[in-house]
Amino acid sequence: EIVLTQSPGALSVSPGNRATLSCRASHNITDNFLAWYQQKPGQAPRLLIYEASNGATGIPDRFSGSGSGTDFTLTISRLEPEDFAVYYCQQYGRSPRTFGQGTKVEIK
Amino acid sequence: QVQLGQSGAEVKKPGASVKVSCKASGYTFSAYGISWVRQAPGQGLEWMGWISAHNGKTEYAEKFQDRVTLTTDTATTTAYMELRSLTIDDTAVYFCARAFPGGEHELKYWGQGTLVTVAS
């Protein structure tokens, strides 16, 4: 099983600033099959990024993903009020298709 | 438009079973698999398994291998997740989800979630 470790656990950022979230895998992720999701309280997750760096349909371009192998990053370039949420990475290159434990982005 | 509509909240006693449904609409049901993800109160997302609606092939997380069964009914375009031998730790919101067009496990479309509460 591939274990995903997200850091930090929580991040305080002022609106308009940049947020950088990390996801580290215990083993190489096949074909960079790594996705990022945003989740707000009481809602289902929302797909932001797939294959490590491809933006899902309808996702603002302030969200970007990078990385390969075992180290991946989600960057939110200019935080908007609606971006304060919990973010999860998920690897789907190998079963079981595991999630990281999440990073909470809070308003500073 | 693609929609996944889940069954309503359930309250179960320890040791019981629960079966959650996920009614799909707006697309060719057999063309995509359905994934199941759960979230305990205040906790993160946990992948449970996946089923192909085309041929019934399944994948399960080892943690649930002995207790969960995923099925689909192509006639009613509905997917099901049955979890047996429930414990208090199974209290969670259970989500079904589907990939985007051309994908398989990139979860673009989600059901609204079904709260399963296990309590004596």
Boltz contact constraints between the chains, C-beta under 6 A:
constraints:
  - contact:
      token1: [A, 35]
      token2: [B, 106]
      max_distance: 6.0
  - contact:
      token1: [A, 44]
      token2: [B, 95]
      max_distance: 6.0
  - contact:
      token1: [A, 44]
      token2: [B, 110]
      max_distance: 6.0
  - contact:
      token1: [A, 47]
      token2: [B, 107]
      max_distance: 6.0
  - contact:
      token1: [A, 47]
      token2: [B, 108]
      max_distance: 6.0
  - contact:
      token1: [A, 50]
      token2: [B, 106]
      max_distance: 6.0
  - contact:
      token1: [A, 88]
      token2: [B, 45]
      max_distance: 6.0
  - contact:
      token1: [A, 92]
      token2: [B, 105]
      max_distance: 6.0
  - contact:
      token1: [A, 95]
      token2: [B, 59]
      max_distance: 6.0
  - contact:
      token1: [A, 96]
      token2: [B, 47]
      max_distance: 6.0
  - contact:
      token1: [A, 96]
      token2: [B, 61]
      max_distance: 6.0
  - contact:
      token1: [A, 97]
      token2: [B, 47]
      max_distance: 6.0
  - contact:
      token1: [A, 97]
      token2: [B, 105]
      max_distance: 6.0
  - contact:
      token1: [A, 98]
      token2: [B, 47]
      max_distance: 6.0
  - contact:
      token1: [A, 99]
      token2: [B, 45]
      max_distance: 6.0
  - contact:
      token1: [A, 99]
      token2: [B, 47]
      max_distance: 6.0
  - contact:
      token1: [A, 101]
      token2: [B, 44]
      max_distance: 6.0
  - contact:
      token1: [A, 102]
      token2: [B, 44]
      max_distance: 6.0
